[in-house]
Amino acid sequence: MYNSDVEALDAFAAKYKELKAEIGKVIVGQHDVVHHVLVSIFCDGHSLLIGVPGLAKTLTVQTISQVLDLAFNRIQFTPDLMPGDIIGSELLDESRHFKFNKGPVFANIVLADEINRTPPKTQSALLESMQERSVTVSGVKHILPKPFFVLATQNPIEQEGTYPLPEAQLDRFMFSITLDYPSFEEEVNVVKQTTSQVKVDLTKLLNAEQIIYFQQLVRKMPIADNVLEYAVRLVNKTRPNGDLATQQVKNYINWGAGPRASQYLVLGAKCHAATKGKYSPDIEDVQAVALSVLRHRVFKNYKAEAEGLTIEKLIGDLL
């Protein structure tokens, strides 16, 4: 497709800018959110978007899916949703043979809307698909299309009628991305756009084949040993029983991040560097994705809760 990896990385940086500009026609502000979702897509990872209602979590995912020429399905998670409603089920056909009827998880982008509104039994139906890109029904494995991403939205757990996500499922998300309220100027622009008759037509900029190519390109990027070791050391510092744990971590953290966090830190740093036009990541690129990678993998104890310490503050101190 390109004559060299350097040329391909230049093309990737240009395409990323195009994607951001196209998405910006609909999504006002939220630059970090859009950036992190796109990085997770180019790293073949999943993202969890957390924020109170009305911050355009669902609209962000739908807009990103519109600029990518990929199959898209939305699953509305509700308390009565069953695992079969997600992965599919076997039905008896006219000739009295069982036939597998594919569920909405068989798409390139799956929007798991308000994922914490369904019980853990149903949430866990996504575990195999998120890790192994397949589902198993009645002992038969069904492969999901490539590329495959779960982009989930979640309202804060304190709200009524929600269930906390199992730790095993949280760990399968590359990023946990929090959405904040827009600035005054951004909110003015949002209200202008959404209360007029202006209709935005989005252009599809990337197909499945191109996305898979760029995913492989990101993995091929070289990384210096000291940068890789910095990422692994950072993850090790979050473990209260580890040799590298700081006194603050020992005092306030119940348990830290696992090896998957180190993998995602390195991959995320590579992709972050590539979007900035760099050919190799540095420590700043690791730090740029660290909070989103670690936020949902580090769990504070009651002492931290009592003293009002947030996970963001504790991770910030490690950086």
C-alpha angles and dihedrals in degrees: 000000000000131000095235142003090251091056090046092051090050089051090048092053090049092048091049090055090050091051092050092049093048093048089047089065087073107018112063113206117332088118094157092049094052090044094053094046091051091047090052090051092052089047091051090243137131128243134212115205114202126191145114118279118286100035094112097253093144093039090053092054093044092049092050090050090052094057091048117070093229138124108264131196130178122209116194106211113218133165092259096049113124129208090248090058087064107036100025133244143239117266131190109246128207092274089053094250123130113250125188112239108203118232127219091272087080096091137091095247119030117190107207096196116205091351093183093063093078126070120263091254090066095037089057090059084081095055098090094039093051095048106030101023090233141088127219120214121176090347094306119117117220117195118224121227120268128274099034127182134171111207106185130188124207136183116219112284093237090075120097122263097028134120125211113247115249112256091239089058095045090054091058091064111089092205136024105202123192120206120213131197115279121254118259092261092047092050090051089054092046092052091046092052097044099045097052134071094251111131119198119213112204124209121225106237107174135033131203095266093052093047092052089049092052091045089057090045092055090052091051093057111115118239127196116244093238091055093048091047090049089056093049092044091051091054091046090054090062092064111092093205095046127106093243097049115128121226089254091055091049090051101045111021123083095191136345141219126300131225092280087070090058091051093050093045090057095043092045091049090051093051093043089053092048092053088055092053095255124138097211132024124245133197091276089060090053090050091049092063099029099095094050091047097046104033095087096035100057118072123197125213132235092269091061089046091052092050093048095243115158126212087240091058093048093049090044090056090053090053 
